[in-house]
C-alpha cells in the first residue's frame, strides 16, 4: 500500500506501537496511513506510530469493519462468538488471523462474572507487537455480547512453532512442506 495522508473525520481511539498505550486522535487531525493489513490501520501522527482498529475505519475515511454478534437469548457469553471475534484479529506483520496462526492457546469463560480469560502467545517471545496484539484481543472480544471483562495472559510455554498453524495458514504463509 502506498502511504496516504488523510484527515480524521471524528475522534478515534488508537494504540501506540509497540507499547499498546491507548491514545485518542482528535477530529480534524492529519494522519498518514502507512499500512492496512488484517483490517486494522497503522498510522503516524505527531511523530508516533499508532494502530487504529478496523471497526473505526470510518474515522479515517475507510469502510469500517463490522463485528455484529446477536445477543444470545440465554444472556450468556457465546464461546463460538468469542472464537469468531478472535478470528478477526490479524498479526500485524503477517496477514493471517491469530487463531489460524495457532497463537490462541485457551479460552475460558466465567459466565458468573461475565469475564473471558484468554491464554495466548506470540510468534517470538521478543515480539515488539505483543502489547498491541493483547489490546486487539481485549477490544475485539469485548464486542461480544454479555462480555464485561477480557483478561489476556501472554504465555510462552509451550513455545509457538509453525506446526501450530492451520494447514491453510501454512499454505498462505508459504511454509507448508
Backbone as a ProteinNet text record, in pm:
[ID]
protein_1_A
[PRIMARY]
XXXXXXXXXXXXXXXXXXXXXXXXXXXXXXXXXXXXXXXXXXXXXXXXXXXXXXXXXXXXXXXXXXXXXXXXXXXXXXXXXXXXXXXXXXXXXXXXXXXXXXXXXXXXXXXXXXXXXXXXXXXXXXXXXXXXXXXXXXXXXXXXXXXXXXXXXXXXXXXXXXXXXXXXXXXXXXXXX
[TERTIARY]
83.5	0	88.2	51.8	120.3	68.1	159.2	117.9	20.5	-73.8	-173.5	-203.8	-199.2	-232.4	-382.8	-447	-590.7	-618.2	-736.8	-782.6	-881.6	-866.1	-960.8	-1097.7	-1199.5	-1335.8	-1409.3	-1353.6	-1407.7	-1295.1	-1316.6	-1221.3	-1212	-1090.8	-1073.6	-972.9	-1005.8	-913.7	-805.6	-684.5	-571.7	-482	-388.6	-290.2	-151.8	-65.1	71.2	147.4	223.8	304.7	448.6	514.7	471	415.9	406.8	371.8	226.9	135.9	-4.7	-75.1	-2.9	-60.3	-176.8	-292.7	-408	-385.8	-431.1	-425.2	-558.5	-590.7	-707.9	-657.6	-694.1	-660.5	-785.2	-773.5	-890.4	-939.1	-1062.3	-1120.4	-1041.1	-1023.9	-958.8	-807.9	-748	-602.5	-558	-441.1	-383.2	-306	-333.8	-260.2	-213.8	-105.4	-51.8	-76.3	-158.9	-184.8	-65.1	3.6	123	98.1	-8.1	-34.2	-180.7	-238.3	-375.2	-387.4	-319.4	-322.1	-419.1	-489.4	-573.5	-687.7	-734.9	-849.8	-819.8	-694.5	-653.8	-564.2	-544.5	-466.2	-351.9	-233.9	-118.9	-104.1	-98	-86.8	26.2	75.8	166.4	93.8	112.9	50.5	138.8	175.8	261.1	387.5	446.8	572.3	558.4	435.5	411.7	347.7	382.1	315.9	202.4	83.3	-36.3	-113.9	-194	-277.4	-423.3	-500.8	-643.8	-717.8	-810.3	-886.5	-974.3	-988.7	-1068.6	-1213.6	-1263.5	-1401.4	-1416.3	-1305.3	-1305.2	-1255.4	-1255.4	-1205.4	-1273.8	-1400.5	-1473.3	-1410.8	-1337.8	-1274.4	-1164.3	-1113.6	-1008	-1053.3	-1183.7	-1238.5	-1238.6	-1224.8	-1227.3	-1358.8	-1391	-1510.6	-1481.1	-1563.7	-1536	-1569.2	-1488.5	-1517.8	-1631.3	-1730.7	-1846.4	-1833.9	-1836.5	-1843.5	-1978.3	-2071.1	-2207.1	-2247.1	-2253	-2288.4	-2427.6	-2519.3	-2650.8	-2638.6	-2711.5	-2708.3	-2779.1	-2711.4	-2777.1	-2898.6	-3004.2	-3128.1	-3111.8	-3015	-2996.8	-2914.5	-2866.8	-2790.4	-2647.9	-2604.3	-2469.8	-2372.8	-2244.7	-2141.8	-2129.7	-2135.7	-2122.7	-1974.1	-1927.4	-1788	-1758.5	-1855.3	-1834.8	-1815.9	-1892.1	-1875.7	-1740	-1689.6	-1555.1	-1452.8	-1462.6	-1369.4	-1385	-1510.3	-1533.5	-1466.2	-1475.3	-1408.8	-1257.7	-1203.1	-1058.1	-1011.1	-1095.5	-1058.6	-1055.1	-1101.9	-1096	-969.7	-883.7	-762.1	-643.8	-570.3	-460	-326.2	-226.6	-90.3	-56	2.4	26.6	132.3	214.9	320	288.5	201	160	8.3	-49.3	-194.5	-268.9	-247.8	-314.9	-371.1	-493.3	-553.7	-486.3	-502	-432.5	-472.5	-598.9	-644.2	-574.5	-574.4	-510.2	-359.4	-300.4	-156.7	-126.8	-228.8	-208.4	-162.2	-188.8	-143	-239.2	-361.7	-458.8	-454.4	-409.7	-395.1	-521.2	-589.8	-704.1	-801.1	-930	-1036.8	-1118.5	-1128.2	-1205.1	-1306.7	-1432.4	-1540	-1596.9	-1596.3	-1657.7	-1792.5	-1898.1	-2030.7	-2079.2	-2042.9	-2089.4	-2037.2	-1912.3	-1854.6	-1853	-1906.2	-1909.2	-1769.4	-1674	-1533.9	-1483.9	-1401.1	-1335.8	-1186.1	-1128.4	-984.6	-923.5	-818.6	-755.8	-607.4	-556.9	-413.1	-369.6	-271.6	-219.7	-68.6	-7.6	136.2	166.6	293.1	341	428.5	451.5	537.3	680.7	718.7	852.3	838.8	904.9	891.4	926.7	1017.6	1058.9	979.3	867.7	787.6	743.5	783	751.2	604.8	528.6	386.5	297.4	357.4	279.3	173.2	210.6	109.2	-1.6	30.8	-70.5	-166	-112.5	-198.6	-287.5	-234	-314.9	-429.6	-400.1	-504	-608.4	-564.6	-658.7	-752.8	-696.4	-777.1	-876.2	-828.6	-917.8	-1032.7	-1000.7	-1103	-1204.4	-1156.1	-1247.5	-1334.8	-1277.4	-1357	-1457.6	-1424	-1518.1	-1642.4	-1638.5	-1754.1	-1857.2	-1818.9	-1910.7	-2015.8	-2144.8	-2249.7	-2225	-2256.7	-2251.5	-2110.9	-2008.2	-1871.1	-1848.4	-1815.9	-1785.3	-1635.3	-1558.1	-1414.3	-1341.6	-1227.7	-1142.4	-1005.1	-955.4	-823.3	-736.2	-629.3	-539.5	-409.2	-370.7	-248.2	-151.1	-38.8	64.8	145.3	151.1	226.1	325.7	433	535.3	570.5	484.2	502.4	369.3	358.3	469.3	507.4	633.3	673.9	601.8	568.2	499.8	594.5	538	611.5	515	567.6	480.1	392.5	426.6	342	206.4	195.9	70.1	-25.3	27	-54.7	-148.3	-264.7	-352.8	-284.6	-325.1	-266.3	-290.7	-410	-441.6	-346.4	-319.8	-228.4	-86.9	-45.6	87.1	98.4	-5.1	-4.5	1.1	-79.7	-82.4	51.2	116.6	245.4	362.3	333.6	438.8	534.7	485.6	573.2	524.6	432.8	379	472	515.6	606	542.2
-117.3	0	123.9	218.9	346.9	430.1	500.3	583.5	690.1	724.5	822.8	912.2	1043.3	1140.6	1164.7	1152.1	1176.6	1262.6	1317.8	1399.4	1316.2	1310.1	1232.7	1299.2	1218.8	1268.1	1275.5	1210.8	1214.5	1173.8	1195.9	1148.4	996.2	943.4	798.4	746.2	629	561	492.5	492.7	425.1	368.6	281.4	227.3	253.3	302.4	333.7	204.2	204.8	90.1	118.1	27	-108.7	-122.2	-14.9	-25.7	-64.3	-34.4	-61.9	45.2	150.3	258.5	323.6	337.6	399.4	548.5	592.3	733.8	770.5	897.8	949.8	1049.8	1026.2	1121.9	1208.6	1339.7	1426.7	1437	1478.8	1506.4	1619.5	1609.3	1715.4	1709.5	1601.3	1585.7	1514.4	1552.9	1482.5	1361.4	1246.1	1123.5	1064.5	992	926.1	775.9	719.2	574.8	505.9	423.3	355.7	208.6	151	9	-19.7	-109.7	-153.2	-304.1	-377.9	-523.5	-577.9	-683.1	-753.8	-673.4	-575	-499.6	-390.1	-368.5	-259.8	-164.8	-47.1	55.8	101.9	108.4	168	307.7	405.4	545.1	611.3	721	805.7	936.4	986.4	1110.3	1172.9	1296.5	1370.8	1292.8	1229.4	1157.6	1021.2	976.4	845.7	750.9	622.8	519.8	464.6	461.3	418.4	317.4	238	138.9	173	184.6	211.6	83.8	44	-77.4	-59.5	-165.9	-162.5	-125.7	-149.6	-111.1	40.7	112.8	259.4	315.9	236	279.6	403.5	423.2	540.4	670.8	667.8	789.5	840.8	752	793	773.5	772.6	766.3	628.9	525.4	388.7	322.5	212.6	138.1	65	88.8	22.3	-126.3	-204.4	-346.9	-361.3	-438.5	-457.5	-589.5	-581.7	-701.1	-695.1	-771.9	-766.6	-905.8	-922.2	-1051.5	-1042.4	-1130.5	-1128.3	-1171.7	-1103.9	-1138.1	-1271.2	-1366.3	-1494.3	-1473.2	-1546.8	-1532.3	-1570.9	-1659.1	-1703.9	-1606.1	-1495.3	-1395.6	-1436.8	-1546.7	-1598.9	-1550.4	-1567.1	-1538.9	-1661.4	-1639.9	-1749.5	-1773.3	-1894.8	-1927.4	-1918.1	-1959	-1951.1	-1806.8	-1713.9	-1573	-1520.4	-1568.5	-1528.9	-1575.3	-1701.2	-1752.3	-1677	-1643.9	-1567.5	-1430.5	-1366	-1235.7	-1251.2	-1357.7	-1380.5	-1402.6	-1462.6	-1486.8	-1359.1	-1246.8	-1119	-1040.2	-1096.4	-1026.3	-1086.9	-1001.1	-1046.9	-1002.2	-1086.8	-1048.6	-927.8	-823.6	-702	-717.3	-819.2	-837.3	-947.6	-1038.6	-1149.8	-1142.2	-1116.3	-1102.6	-1235.8	-1300.7	-1425.8	-1407.8	-1455.8	-1432.6	-1513.7	-1465.4	-1524.5	-1668.8	-1702.6	-1840.3	-1932.8	-1896.3	-1979.8	-1989.6	-1884.2	-1889.5	-1979.9	-2018.2	-2103.5	-2025.6	-1896.1	-1812.7	-1813.4	-1859.1	-1864.3	-2004.9	-2013.9	-2143.8	-2186.6	-2090.1	-2128.6	-2012.7	-2046.2	-1950.1	-2009.6	-1934.5	-1977.9	-1869.4	-1907.9	-1811.8	-1832.8	-1725.4	-1726	-1655	-1734.2	-1677.2	-1594.8	-1635.4	-1565.3	-1422.2	-1401.1	-1266.1	-1198.8	-1266	-1214	-1181.5	-1266.3	-1244.2	-1354.9	-1313.8	-1408.2	-1401.9	-1517.9	-1530.3	-1601.3	-1540.5	-1595.2	-1612	-1731.4	-1755.8	-1751.9	-1669.6	-1660.2	-1644.5	-1664.5	-1648.3	-1558.2	-1541.3	-1462.9	-1552.2	-1512.1	-1593.2	-1595.7	-1495.8	-1491.5	-1419.9	-1469.2	-1405.6	-1256.9	-1215.1	-1075.3	-989.9	-1041.7	-968.3	-834.8	-728.3	-594.9	-558.4	-633.7	-603.5	-672.1	-741.5	-811.6	-726.1	-608.5	-526.2	-480.4	-457.3	-416	-531.5	-652.5	-768.7	-796.1	-783.1	-800.3	-699.1	-574.6	-472.1	-506	-559.1	-601	-708.9	-808.1	-917.9	-863.7	-781.1	-725.2	-647.6	-564.6	-481.4	-564.4	-652.3	-727.3	-824.4	-892.5	-986.6	-909.8	-788.2	-708.2	-669.2	-682.4	-652.7	-766.9	-882.1	-996.2	-965.1	-988	-959.8	-1030.5	-959.1	-1007.6	-1016.5	-975.3	-973.4	-840.3	-847.2	-726.5	-705.6	-814.3	-803.7	-909	-868.8	-961.8	-957.4	-1073.4	-1084.8	-1168.1	-1107.6	-1177.7	-1206.6	-1332.3	-1376.9	-1421.5	-1350.7	-1392.3	-1504.9	-1617.7	-1733.6	-1777	-1836.9	-1880.8	-2028.3	-2099.9	-2243.4	-2309.3	-2387.4	-2427.2	-2314.2	-2313	-2211.1	-2232.3	-2121.7	-2129.4	-2185.9	-2264.7	-2309.9	-2311.1	-2313.8	-2309	-2433	-2539	-2658.2	-2630.2	-2521.8	-2484.3	-2412.8	-2374.3	-2305.9	-2405.4	-2357.4	-2441.7	-2467.8	-2573.6	-2602.5	-2487.3	-2428	-2314.8	-2197.6	-2170	-2060.2	-2091.4	-2217.2	-2256.5	-2236.5	-2273.3	-2253	-2105	-2024.9	-1880.5	-1814.8	-1862.8	-1805.2	-1863.4	-1968.9	-2029.2	-2116.8	-2174.3	-2257.9	-2403	-2441	-2578.8	-2667.5	-2775.5	-2869.7	-3006.4
0	0	0	-78.6	-80.3	36.6	106.1	218.5	171.8	260	223.2	343.2	321.3	424.2	420.6	538.1	548.7	671.8	674.3	785.3	866.3	1000.1	1079.7	1075.2	1051.3	1036.9	1170.8	1269.5	1405.8	1500.6	1628.9	1729.2	1717.2	1732.7	1718.1	1819.7	1875.9	1967	1885.4	1939	1874.2	1983.7	1943.9	2036.8	1981.4	2067.1	2026.9	1998.9	1891.1	1851.2	1895.7	1965.6	2000.1	2141.5	2219.4	2361.5	2387.4	2293	2314.2	2396.4	2433.2	2514.1	2438.9	2506.2	2438.7	2413.6	2299.1	2260.4	2196.2	2198.2	2127.9	2024.2	1898.6	1792.8	1772.6	1791.4	1777.9	1633.2	1619.5	1488.4	1422.3	1290.2	1215	1211.2	1259.5	1259.8	1132	1082.8	969.6	1020.7	961.5	991.2	859.3	864.7	747	761.3	674.3	677.3	612.7	691.3	640	608.2	668.5	646.2	675.2	597.2	625.3	606.7	693.4	688.8	792.7	757	852.5	908.2	834.3	879.9	979.3	1013.7	1102.1	1024.4	1080.5	1011.8	1100.1	1042.3	1109.5	1052.4	1142.3	1101.2	1178	1123.8	1200.3	1227.4	1350.1	1392.7	1500.7	1480.4	1573.2	1609.5	1508.5	1529.1	1593	1615.9	1676.8	1577	1589.8	1511.2	1595.9	1537.7	1609.6	1526.7	1594.9	1528.5	1556.8	1451.3	1461.3	1424.4	1509.6	1483.1	1359.7	1283.8	1161.7	1184.4	1306.6	1336.8	1340.8	1349	1348.5	1215.6	1111.7	981.1	926.8	962	913.4	960.5	1072.8	1125.7	1033.7	947.2	853.2	707.8	688.9	553.5	490.6	570.7	520.1	561.9	496.5	533.7	665.4	768.3	895.6	889.7	958.6	971.1	1071.2	1036.9	1124.4	1198.4	1329	1412.4	1481.2	1431.2	1481.1	1527.3	1657.8	1714	1776	1738	1802.3	1948.5	2034.9	2177.9	2199.8	2264.1	2293.1	2383.4	2356.7	2433	2578.9	2607.6	2746.3	2831.4	2770.7	2845.2	2876.7	2819.7	2845	2736.6	2764.2	2664.6	2574.9	2445.3	2349	2320	2348.8	2320.9	2171.7	2087.9	1943.1	1899.1	1957	1922.2	1966.6	2079.6	2124.3	2021.4	1978.6	1877.3	1744.9	1709.4	1586.1	1595.4	1711.8	1731	1719	1778.1	1772	1628.3	1545.7	1405.9	1322.5	1377.5	1305.2	1337.5	1423	1465.2	1391.1	1323.2	1239.6	1295.8	1277.3	1309.7	1223.8	1282.3	1204.3	1094.5	1104.5	1004.1	904.7	945	858.7	849.8	737.4	732.7	747.3	862.4	896.9	1037.2	1060.1	1190.9	1301.4	1424.6	1539	1565.4	1538.5	1559.9	1460.2	1332.1	1230.2	1251.2	1308.4	1338.7	1457.7	1532.3	1649.4	1770.9	1774.6	1886	2004.5	1985.1	2093.8	2153.4	2278.1	2343.7	2419	2480.7	2563.7	2576.6	2573.8	2602.2	2715.9	2825	2941	2972	2978.6	3002.6	3141.8	3220.1	3352.7	3338.1	3322.9	3298.9	3418.5	3541.2	3661.2	3668.3	3624.9	3630.1	3493.1	3391.4	3252.9	3202.9	3241.1	3206.4	3114.1	3017.5	2927.9	2955.9	2985.6	3009.3	2890.2	2835.2	2714.9	2739.5	2712.2	2710.1	2566.1	2536.9	2400.8	2405.5	2290.9	2279.6	2161	2134.9	2021	1935.2	1811.4	1724.2	1774.5	1853	1915	2049.1	2155	2286	2286.4	2202.9	2199.2	2102.1	2050.4	1952.6	2010.7	1946	1993.3	1982.3	1905.7	1886.7	1990	2085.3	2187.1	2254.4	2308.4	2374.2	2279.2	2153.3	2056.8	2029.6	2012	1988.9	2109.4	2229.9	2350.8	2349.5	2314.8	2305.2	2200.5	2086.7	1981.6	2034.6	2104.7	2158.8	2261.9	2352.5	2454.7	2390.5	2292.3	2229.3	2151.2	2064.1	1977.5	2058.8	2156.6	2237	2322.8	2363.3	2443.5	2363.4	2231.3	2147.3	2145.7	2199.1	2207	2314.2	2283.8	2382.5	2516.2	2623.2	2761.6	2818.6	2743.8	2795.7	2865.8	2994.1	3070.8	3087.7	3088	3112.4	3030.8	2972.7	2898.5	2963.7	3001.4	3061.1	2967.5	2917.3	2825.3	2898.3	2897.3	2961.5	2853	2839.2	2743.1	2804.9	2735.8	2784.3	2676.3	2719.5	2623.6	2640.9	2711.8	2728	2697.3	2593.7	2507	2411.9	2370.6	2273.8	2140.4	2075.9	1947.3	1841.7	1751	1633.2	1516.5	1398.1	1280.3	1269.7	1341.6	1342.5	1406.8	1483.2	1547.8	1451.6	1336.7	1236.6	1168.3	1126.9	1046.6	912	844.7	713.4	616.9	624.1	536.9	563.1	691.6	726.9	678.9	690.4	643.6	492.3	418.8	273.9	240.6	310.9	284.5	314.6	420.9	459.4	380.3	302.4	221.7	301.5	414	497	505.1	416.5	418.1	338.1	399.3	332.6	325.1
[MASK]
+++++++++++++++++++++++++++++++++++++++++++++++++++++++++++++++++++++++++++++++++++++++++++++++++++++++++++++++++++++++++++++++++++++++++++++++++++++++++++++++++++++++++++++++++

